[in-house]
Amino acid sequence: MKAFTISVDSTMLITTILLLVATGSFILYWFVANSERIKSRFYQKYPFDEASRKHIFFTKYFGCVVLGIIPLLIYLLAFPNTSIRDVGLWINPATTLFSLGWTLVLSILVIPMAYFSAKKPENLKNYPQIRAKQWTQKTFLINLLGWSLYLFGYELLFRGVLFFPLIKTLGIWPAIAINLALYATTHIPKGLAETLGAIPLGLVLCLLTLESETVWIAFFVHVALAWTNSLTALVHHPEIQFKWKFFPTHGAK
């Protein structure tokens, strides 16, 4: 029998570690965030509205840590000669105006799309994710903060840890192909429309991330998209009321 010889070079090692870390991180996040056992603990301990708010916020900051912070730390520890700049986590003075301009352009494009799609019945089945019947200012702010934290970790993984290092080891287009494949796959639970839509959006974000050398365009555009979708769904959801100090009561009667 012919013996197999396994040789490991730096390119193979970096690629293997990053893909395994990303896969493990997403598996951990998915099963914890969707655990009925964990969810039930919140609803056993708190009233319905508070339980919903606390549980969803838990899934958001847990996602930030598991999807973003932990993979980043593993990468930095596994490869000591690297820094956060190597994953796009820095302010690049040379591309600041470029980043601001494209963030504005993409936001202008995606916000109306998110606004009109968020009102559809199929979207209201899942959004807003906090299913509290009565929204307060606190619920409103926690919703925005939660999405920001989660998407920071999410984009740090996809447009940072899983992108820049793989460009150095595999080249631009293989890195983009891997990024799009994993990015689209994570959207499968959200339905066919979001899964297919993730491909062109992911491609644009990868190219802009490459050009700006930072993760910030992807992060801020994704936040704009999520906030618009969440808040539009809040306004149009027939079973949710909200009342804030400076706004009249709105929602279900």
Secondary structure as the mmCIF struct_conf table of DSSP 4:
data_model
#
loop_
_struct_conf.conf_type_id
_struct_conf.id
_struct_conf.beg_label_comp_id
_struct_conf.beg_label_asym_id
_struct_conf.beg_label_seq_id
_struct_conf.end_label_comp_id
_struct_conf.end_label_asym_id
_struct_conf.end_label_seq_id
HELX_LH_PP_P HELX_LH_PP_P1 LYS A 2 PHE A 4
HELX_RH_AL_P HELX_RH_AL_P1 SER A 10 ALA A 33
TURN_TY1_P TURN_TY1_P1 ASN A 34 ASN A 34
HELX_RH_AL_P HELX_RH_AL_P2 GLU A 36 LYS A 45
BEND BEND1 TYR A 46 TYR A 46
HELX_RH_AL_P HELX_RH_AL_P3 PHE A 48 GLY A 63
HELX_RH_PI_P HELX_RH_PI_P1 CYS A 64 ILE A 69
HELX_RH_AL_P HELX_RH_AL_P4 ILE A 70 ALA A 78
BEND BEND2 PHE A 79 PHE A 79
TURN_TY1_P TURN_TY1_P2 PRO A 80 ASN A 81
HELX_RH_3T_P HELX_RH_3T_P1 ILE A 84 VAL A 87
TURN_TY1_P TURN_TY1_P3 GLY A 88 GLY A 88
BEND BEND3 TRP A 90 TRP A 90
HELX_RH_3T_P HELX_RH_3T_P2 PRO A 93 THR A 95
HELX_RH_AL_P HELX_RH_AL_P5 THR A 96 ALA A 118
TURN_TY1_P TURN_TY1_P4 LYS A 119 LYS A 119
BEND BEND4 LYS A 120 LYS A 120
HELX_RH_AL_P HELX_RH_AL_P6 PRO A 121 LEU A 124
TURN_TY1_P TURN_TY1_P5 LYS A 125 ASN A 126
BEND BEND5 PRO A 128 GLN A 129
BEND BEND6 LYS A 133 LYS A 133
STRN STRN1 GLN A 134 TRP A 135
HELX_RH_AL_P HELX_RH_AL_P7 GLN A 137 LEU A 156
HELX_RH_PI_P HELX_RH_PI_P2 LEU A 157 VAL A 161
TURN_TY1_P TURN_TY1_P6 LEU A 162 PHE A 163
HELX_RH_AL_P HELX_RH_AL_P8 PHE A 164 LEU A 170
HELX_RH_AL_P HELX_RH_AL_P9 ILE A 172 THR A 186
TURN_TY1_P TURN_TY1_P7 HIS A 187 HIS A 187
HELX_RH_3T_P HELX_RH_3T_P3 ILE A 188 LYS A 190
HELX_RH_AL_P HELX_RH_AL_P10 LEU A 192 SER A 212
TURN_TY1_P TURN_TY1_P8 GLU A 213 GLU A 213
BEND BEND7 THR A 214 VAL A 215
HELX_RH_AL_P HELX_RH_AL_P11 TRP A 216 HIS A 236
TURN_TY1_P TURN_TY1_P9 PRO A 238 GLU A 239
STRN STRN2 GLN A 241 TRP A 244
TURN_TY1_P TURN_TY1_P10 LYS A 245 PHE A 246
STRN STRN3 PHE A 247 GLY A 251
#
